[in-house]
Amino acid sequence: MTASPPLLRHNSAAATPLPPPPTITCVKKLAESPELNSIPSNYAYNTETTGSNESIPTVDLSLLTSQNPNLKSKAINDLEIACQDWGFFMVVNHGIPEELMKGMLEVVNEFFDLSEEEKPEFQPKNVLEPIRYGTSFNTEKEKVFCWRDFLKVFVHPQFHCPNKPESLRGLLTEYCERSREVVTKLLKGISETLGLEETEVENAFNMSSSLRIFIANLYPRCPNPDSALGMPPHSDHGLLTLVIQNGVGGLQIQHKGVWVNVNAIPNSILVNTADQLEIFSNGKYKSVLHRVVVNNEKTRISIAMANGPSGDTVVGPAPKLLEKRGCVSSYAPMKYKDYILSQQSNQLKCKSILEQLQIHEEGN
């Protein structure tokens, strides 16, 4: 006699069989299905997705590195306000050629247009695998899925790249180098805004061996955009994240409790402060909560470059900053590699991992 399945052994005659788990496929394939008139229930967030159109801060990178002390001082001040009040800003005059940015967006589109059989087949054992193609965020943990497909590639300290499309490697190599130059200049400016030497952040985080992750996102047209999310509210795990997009909006940031639409200036780079910068600054610069909403008219493609410390760096508030302010640490130290593993191995939920490291004074 065949034994009953474990879940049905107790009172098997009365038990109702569990429904089969939802079939998970790439969102692009789902969105292109001719019979799709509404999203499956396991993609329904049922949350308000409207946002205000408040102006986002802008930082001129050419002024941040100007030899004119007055111009540089203004740019440093603009950067400090953007980091402290918003955790988000647009960078103009950044030096990355428009042709390179367009080329990156086009080749990423080519990757997502490959058939599923052509795309690399990766079944990573953990989230620190160097190349990952997938959908949503973490389908093993999620009950509701994101309307999103992604490609994640570790590009530093060791460079990795999928073998298709063929033009991706050359473009990605150049884009990594150009974006690294932008990050280096921004981190020097941020060091100065904290009253530290301009190389303090770079040295503290061992940026020569920094962990940098290239993330390409595809958000297809959605038949029920008011019921789905491309990405739920979250903060990023690193120091700074640089984002470019294909001209289709959808990114929203939370500012003073209100969701704000990011209306990017053409050819600008979007930058958000992330968790490790909040820890290092002892809370002066908060990592910004952001999310992605979708639409039923156009596919959005974005490219994010997540810039963090080296994986083995133990991140805590800057000792010189604590001494300068005469305050105690508000965050427990943690190795960056472990921080990423904690965030990426769970559901993406606001700032849940960062909150676990916050130190609260007794009696508060």
C-alpha positions as a printed NumPy array, in Angstrom:
array([[  0.   ,   0.   ,   0.   ],
       [  1.402,   3.345,  -1.006],
       [  2.06 ,   5.708,   1.886],
       [  0.255,   9.022,   1.971],
       [  2.238,  12.159,   1.267],
       [  3.592,  13.7  ,   4.501],
       [  1.199,  16.65 ,   4.42 ],
       [ -1.809,  14.322,   4.168],
       [ -0.942,  11.606,   6.696],
       [ -3.018,  13.173,   9.437],
       [ -6.728,  12.8  ,   8.637],
       [ -5.955,  12.221,   4.964],
       [ -9.613,  11.567,   4.139],
       [-10.657,  15.072,   5.169],
       [ -7.577,  16.997,   4.071],
       [ -7.776,  19.247,   1.021],
       [ -4.791,  18.869,  -1.306],
       [ -2.607,  21.958,  -1.47 ],
       [ -2.724,  23.853,  -4.785],
       [  0.348,  23.405,  -6.947],
       [  2.949,  26.167,  -6.655],
       [  2.61 ,  28.883,  -9.321],
       [  4.572,  28.366, -12.47 ],
       [  7.361,  30.928, -12.622],
       [  8.439,  32.111, -16.041],
       [ 10.212,  35.204, -17.263],
       [  7.93 ,  38.233, -17.267],
       [  8.837,  39.074, -20.861],
       [  7.423,  35.752, -22.054],
       [  4.35 ,  36.232, -19.888],
       [  3.755,  39.791, -21.11 ],
       [  4.015,  38.737, -24.768],
       [  1.42 ,  36.001, -24.368],
       [ -1.446,  36.907, -26.786],
       [ -4.133,  35.715, -24.366],
       [ -2.863,  37.798, -21.44 ],
       [ -5.561,  40.318, -20.519],
       [ -4.758,  40.63 , -16.835],
       [ -1.856,  39.713, -14.593],
       [ -1.852,  36.462, -12.612],
       [ -2.807,  36.861,  -8.96 ],
       [  0.722,  36.085,  -7.775],
       [  1.892,  39.376,  -9.379],
       [ -0.77 ,  41.562,  -7.752],
       [  0.571,  43.971,  -5.137],
       [ -2.635,  46.032,  -4.937],
       [ -0.844,  49.176,  -3.812],
       [ -1.182,  52.836,  -4.722],
       [  1.353,  53.616,  -7.466],
       [  0.816,  57.306,  -8.158],
       [  3.584,  59.754,  -7.328],
       [  4.138,  63.501,  -7.14 ],
       [  6.312,  65.374,  -9.639],
       [  8.537,  67.315,  -7.261],
       [ 11.889,  68.412,  -8.717],
       [ 14.86 ,  66.147,  -7.986],
       [ 18.256,  67.669,  -7.013],
       [ 20.916,  67.998,  -9.707],
       [ 24.688,  67.81 ,  -9.23 ],
       [ 27.065,  69.112, -11.902],
       [ 30.059,  66.769, -11.832],
       [ 32.228,  69.164, -13.825],
       [ 31.842,  71.768, -11.064],
       [ 32.537,  69.204,  -8.358],
       [ 36.042,  68.811,  -9.774],
       [ 36.499,  72.459, -10.804],
       [ 39.722,  74.336, -10.085],
       [ 37.602,  77.375,  -9.274],
       [ 37.144,  77.22 ,  -5.471],
       [ 33.822,  79.08 ,  -5.553],
       [ 32.314,  76.772,  -8.166],
       [ 33.599,  73.674,  -6.39 ],
       [ 32.283,  74.926,  -3.041],
       [ 28.813,  75.381,  -4.52 ],
       [ 28.89 ,  71.894,  -6.033],
       [ 30.008,  70.382,  -2.699],
       [ 27.132,  72.168,  -0.994],
       [ 24.666,  70.915,  -3.628],
       [ 25.956,  67.369,  -3.122],
       [ 25.61 ,  67.594,   0.666],
       [ 22.008,  68.803,   0.42 ],
       [ 21.175,  66.076,  -2.104],
       [ 22.648,  63.326,   0.106],
       [ 21.215,  64.596,   3.394],
       [ 17.75 ,  65.756,   2.329],
       [ 17.011,  63.363,  -0.539],
       [ 19.432,  60.437,  -0.761],
       [ 19.012,  60.845,  -4.497],
       [ 20.147,  63.17 ,  -7.281],
       [ 20.764,  63.491, -10.991],
       [ 24.315,  63.958, -12.258],
       [ 24.939,  66.08 , -15.351],
       [ 28.189,  66.802, -17.215],
       [ 29.397,  63.398, -16.001],
       [ 31.675,  62.636, -18.95 ],
       [ 30.115,  59.347, -20.069],
       [ 29.473,  59.623, -23.83 ],
       [ 25.827,  59.617, -24.88 ],
       [ 26.656,  57.04 , -27.561],
       [ 28.016,  54.637, -24.938],
       [ 24.915,  54.976, -22.759],
       [ 22.635,  54.355, -25.74 ],
       [ 24.788,  51.442, -26.844],
       [ 24.523,  49.829, -23.417],
       [ 20.734,  50.124, -23.378],
       [ 20.515,  48.68 , -26.894],
       [ 22.752,  45.691, -26.187],
       [ 20.857,  44.953, -22.966],
       [ 17.659,  44.93 , -25.004],
       [ 19.344,  42.448, -27.351],
       [ 20.122,  40.207, -24.399],
       [ 16.536,  40.153, -23.208],
       [ 15.376,  39.525, -26.795],
       [ 17.399,  36.3  , -26.962],
       [ 15.298,  33.172, -26.806],
       [ 15.214,  31.448, -23.448],
       [ 17.269,  28.622, -24.959],
       [ 19.987,  31.068, -26.022],
       [ 20.27 ,  32.825, -22.675],
       [ 22.831,  31.456, -20.255],
       [ 21.383,  28.78 , -18.034],
       [ 22.41 ,  29.674, -14.513],
       [ 21.082,  27.919, -11.442],
       [ 23.237,  29.672,  -8.835],
       [ 23.759,  28.049,  -5.461],
       [ 23.752,  31.481,  -3.825],
       [ 23.325,  35.143,  -4.655],
       [ 27.071,  35.726,  -4.889],
       [ 27.377,  33.797,  -8.138],
       [ 29.071,  36.143, -10.679],
       [ 26.389,  35.939, -13.406],
       [ 22.667,  35.507, -12.751],
       [ 19.7  ,  35.781, -15.079],
       [ 16.266,  35.586, -13.53 ],
       [ 12.912,  37.135, -12.826],
       [ 11.308,  39.044,  -9.95 ],
       [ 13.825,  39.343,  -7.06 ],
       [ 13.94 ,  36.072,  -5.123],
       [ 11.241,  33.695,  -6.31 ],
       [ 12.156,  31.117,  -3.645],
       [ 11.118,  33.504,  -0.874],
       [  8.442,  35.695,  -2.456],
       [  4.704,  35.238,  -2.308],
       [  4.081,  38.089,  -4.737],
       [  6.405,  38.473,  -7.712],
       [  7.859,  41.603,  -9.315],
       [  6.986,  42.492, -12.911],
       [ 10.647,  42.332, -13.836],
       [ 13.376,  40.25 , -15.478],
       [ 17.024,  40.88 , -14.666],
       [ 20.628,  40.146, -15.497],
       [ 23.147,  40.591, -12.67 ],
       [ 26.88 ,  40.46 , -13.358],
       [ 29.818,  40.962, -10.996],
       [ 32.191,  43.224, -12.91 ],
       [ 34.765,  44.058, -10.197],
       [ 37.195,  43.152,  -8.695],
       [ 36.986,  40.375, -11.292],
       [ 35.258,  41.097, -14.575],
       [ 32.552,  38.687, -15.744],
       [ 30.276,  38.892, -18.763],
       [ 27.734,  36.667, -20.582],
       [ 28.916,  35.44 , -23.963],
       [ 25.824,  36.79 , -25.742],
       [ 25.273,  39.22 , -27.362],
       [ 28.831,  39.362, -28.702],
       [ 29.018,  43.17 , -28.502],
       [ 28.151,  43.191, -24.786],
       [ 31.675,  42.535, -23.506],
       [ 33.317,  45.484, -25.249],
       [ 30.585,  47.941, -24.327],
       [ 30.359,  46.724, -20.751],
       [ 34.126,  47.001, -20.276],
       [ 34.099,  50.649, -21.348],
       [ 30.952,  51.478, -19.389],
       [ 32.432,  49.989, -16.216],
       [ 35.538,  52.122, -16.549],
       [ 33.612,  55.326, -17.264],
       [ 31.125,  54.81 , -14.454],
       [ 33.95 ,  54.011, -12.027],
       [ 35.426,  57.444, -12.754],
       [ 32.081,  59.059, -11.896],
       [ 31.836,  57.128,  -8.619],
       [ 35.397,  58.044,  -7.629],
       [ 34.674,  61.754,  -8.088],
       [ 31.395,  61.539,  -6.195],
       [ 32.937,  59.692,  -3.251],
       [ 35.697,  62.286,  -2.98 ],
       [ 33.032,  64.983,  -2.882],
       [ 31.018,  63.061,  -0.283],
       [ 34.119,  62.714,   1.899],
       [ 34.455,  66.481,   1.856],
       [ 30.791,  67.002,   2.722],
       [ 31.396,  64.882,   5.837],
       [ 34.343,  67.071,   6.822],
       [ 36.857,  64.319,   6.023],
       [ 39.83 ,  64.122,   3.704],
       [ 38.661,  63.551,   0.124],
       [ 40.208,  60.064,  -0.007],
       [ 38.732,  58.934,   3.332],
       [ 35.769,  56.995,   1.887],
       [ 37.867,  55.458,  -0.878],
       [ 40.497,  54.236,   1.61 ],
       [ 38.008,  53.068,   4.239],
       [ 36.179,  50.854,   1.774],
       [ 39.207,  49.588,  -0.155],
       [ 37.65 ,  50.77 ,  -3.406],
       [ 40.508,  49.365,  -5.479],
       [ 38.918,  45.963,  -4.708],
       [ 35.344,  47.22 ,  -4.531],
       [ 32.481,  44.873,  -5.299],
       [ 30.65 ,  46.313,  -8.295],
       [ 27.533,  44.693,  -9.728],
       [ 26.034,  45.455, -13.129],
       [ 22.258,  45.008, -13.099],
       [ 20.128,  45.173, -16.239],
       [ 16.366,  45.358, -15.659],
       [ 13.496,  44.732, -18.051],
       [ 10.   ,  45.919, -17.089],
       [  7.613,  44.883, -19.902],
       [  4.277,  46.522, -20.582],
       [  1.75 ,  45.384, -18.008],
       [ -2.019,  44.962, -18.589],
       [ -2.751,  45.964, -14.966],
       [ -0.102,  48.539, -14.076],
       [ -2.022,  49.787, -11.038],
       [ -1.888,  46.319,  -9.481],
       [  1.738,  45.377, -10.14 ],
       [  5.195,  46.621,  -9.166],
       [  8.433,  46.336, -11.069],
       [ 10.265,  46.425,  -7.742],
       [  8.819,  46.864,  -4.224],
       [ 10.071,  49.566,  -1.835],
       [ 13.678,  48.924,  -0.851],
       [ 17.062,  50.514,  -0.295],
       [ 20.256,  49.375,  -2.017],
       [ 22.973,  47.466,  -0.18 ],
       [ 26.086,  49.339,  -1.334],
       [ 27.463,  52.886,  -1.267],
       [ 26.135,  54.523,  -4.422],
       [ 24.03 ,  53.137,  -7.266],
       [ 24.217,  54.708, -10.716],
       [ 21.2  ,  54.277, -13.01 ],
       [ 20.503,  55.016, -16.665],
       [ 17.257,  54.194, -18.476],
       [ 15.742,  54.053, -21.955],
       [ 13.642,  57.205, -21.579],
       [ 10.678,  55.408, -20.033],
       [  9.914,  56.491, -16.476],
       [  8.861,  54.313, -13.579],
       [ 11.405,  54.914, -10.835],
       [  9.937,  56.517,  -7.715],
       [ 11.742,  57.596,  -4.547],
       [ 10.269,  58.253,  -1.13 ],
       [ 10.829,  61.817,   0.048],
       [  9.375,  62.988,   3.361],
       [  6.914,  60.11 ,   3.308],
       [  5.666,  60.831,  -0.229],
       [  6.426,  58.875,  -3.388],
       [  8.026,  61.132,  -6.003],
       [  8.29 ,  60.343,  -9.718],
       [ 11.834,  60.577, -11.032],
       [ 11.644,  62.599, -14.235],
       [ 15.193,  62.277, -15.472],
       [ 16.927,  64.936, -17.556],
       [ 17.978,  63.398, -20.91 ],
       [ 21.487,  61.868, -20.739],
       [ 21.744,  62.41 , -16.988],
       [ 22.781,  59.676, -14.558],
       [ 20.54 ,  58.942, -11.598],
       [ 22.348,  58.32 ,  -8.31 ],
       [ 20.987,  57.072,  -5.011],
       [ 22.762,  56.741,  -1.687],
       [ 22.743,  53.224,  -0.263],
       [ 22.964,  51.366,   3.045],
       [ 26.752,  51.281,   3.513],
       [ 26.944,  55.056,   3.128],
       [ 24.239,  55.459,   5.771],
       [ 26.256,  53.253,   8.123],
       [ 29.557,  55.007,   7.382],
       [ 28.041,  58.467,   7.895],
       [ 26.414,  57.222,  11.142],
       [ 22.996,  58.109,   9.803],
       [ 23.693,  61.589,   8.447],
       [ 23.049,  60.331,   4.917],
       [ 20.071,  57.968,   4.811],
       [ 19.803,  55.348,   2.097],
       [ 16.739,  56.221,   0.055],
       [ 13.686,  53.988,  -0.256],
       [ 12.712,  53.559,  -3.894],
       [ 10.462,  51.387,  -6.037],
       [  9.587,  50.837,  -9.684],
       [  6.086,  51.178, -11.102],
       [  5.091,  49.812, -14.514],
       [  2.842,  50.951, -17.361],
       [  0.692,  49.414, -20.111],
       [  2.244,  51.337, -23.012],
       [  6.024,  50.948, -23.126],
       [  8.714,  48.576, -21.913],
       [ 11.184,  50.161, -19.521],
       [ 14.84 ,  49.142, -19.518],
       [ 17.214,  50.366, -16.867],
       [ 20.859,  49.698, -16.084],
       [ 22.026,  49.998, -12.492],
       [ 25.65 ,  49.893, -11.413],
       [ 25.816,  49.032,  -7.721],
       [ 29.06 ,  50.265,  -6.166],
       [ 30.046,  48.871,  -2.797],
       [ 33.114,  48.361,  -0.628],
       [ 35.298,  45.323,  -1.099],
       [ 33.433,  42.198,  -0.081],
       [ 35.654,  41.567,   2.951],
       [ 35.416,  45.116,   4.326],
       [ 33.782,  45.319,   7.737],
       [ 31.631,  48.445,   7.53 ],
       [ 30.831,  50.624,  10.507],
       [ 30.55 ,  54.361,  11.193],
       [ 33.74 ,  56.286,  10.388],
       [ 35.813,  56.603,  13.609],
       [ 37.024,  60.076,  12.623],
       [ 33.427,  61.151,  12.079],
       [ 32.345,  59.882,  15.503],
       [ 35.291,  61.627,  17.14 ],
       [ 34.641,  64.855,  15.252],
       [ 30.984,  64.912,  16.306],
       [ 31.53 ,  63.523,  19.769],
       [ 28.879,  60.849,  19.293],
       [ 28.579,  57.082,  19.639],
       [ 28.038,  54.543,  16.887],
       [ 24.43 ,  54.052,  15.786],
       [ 25.135,  50.93 ,  13.708],
       [ 26.775,  47.59 ,  14.451],
       [ 29.613,  46.695,  12.059],
       [ 29.122,  43.949,   9.491],
       [ 31.168,  42.494,   6.652],
       [ 29.819,  43.781,   3.345],
       [ 29.75 ,  40.339,   1.716],
       [ 27.591,  39.045,   4.576],
       [ 25.31 ,  42.062,   4.296],
       [ 24.653,  41.379,   0.607],
       [ 24.012,  37.706,   1.301],
       [ 21.472,  38.605,   4.006],
       [ 19.592,  41.048,   1.801],
       [ 19.614,  39.077,  -1.416],
       [ 18.687,  35.762,   0.216],
       [ 15.42 ,  37.083,   1.624],
       [ 12.38 ,  38.959,   0.444],
       [ 13.114,  42.536,  -0.543],
       [ 11.401,  44.576,   2.155],
       [ 12.226,  48.25 ,   2.7  ],
       [ 15.347,  48.557,   4.915],
       [ 14.867,  45.395,   6.949],
       [ 18.534,  44.301,   6.969],
       [ 19.848,  47.762,   7.819],
       [ 17.344,  48.086,  10.659],
       [ 18.791,  44.957,  12.248],
       [ 22.15 ,  46.735,  12.586],
       [ 20.782,  49.888,  14.183],
       [ 21.813,  50.43 ,  17.794],
       [ 19.182,  52.038,  19.995],
       [ 20.074,  53.769,  23.219],
       [ 18.63 ,  52.173,  26.34 ],
       [ 15.367,  53.742,  27.414],
       [ 14.521,  54.989,  23.887]])
